[in-house]
């Protein structure tokens, strides 16, 4: 998986490209792609802050009963 900083950098580059794009359709696609990269970076940041443990996985199965 890509590093969080790489995802954020890629999102910024896509937004910069979108600002310079004349075609509205392409500009919207670039912005949506940037938003996806930002979402991935946020998700990865949360995952790093809250690592999965064996105990937490066990809780999932116990609470499901």
Secondary structure as the mmCIF struct_conf table of DSSP 4:
data_model
#
loop_
_struct_conf.conf_type_id
_struct_conf.id
_struct_conf.beg_label_comp_id
_struct_conf.beg_label_asym_id
_struct_conf.beg_label_seq_id
_struct_conf.end_label_comp_id
_struct_conf.end_label_asym_id
_struct_conf.end_label_seq_id
HELX_RH_AL_P HELX_RH_AL_P1 UNK A 4 UNK A 20
HELX_RH_AL_P HELX_RH_AL_P2 UNK A 24 UNK A 49
BEND BEND1 UNK A 50 UNK A 50
HELX_RH_AL_P HELX_RH_AL_P3 UNK A 54 UNK A 63
TURN_TY1_P TURN_TY1_P1 UNK A 64 UNK A 64
#
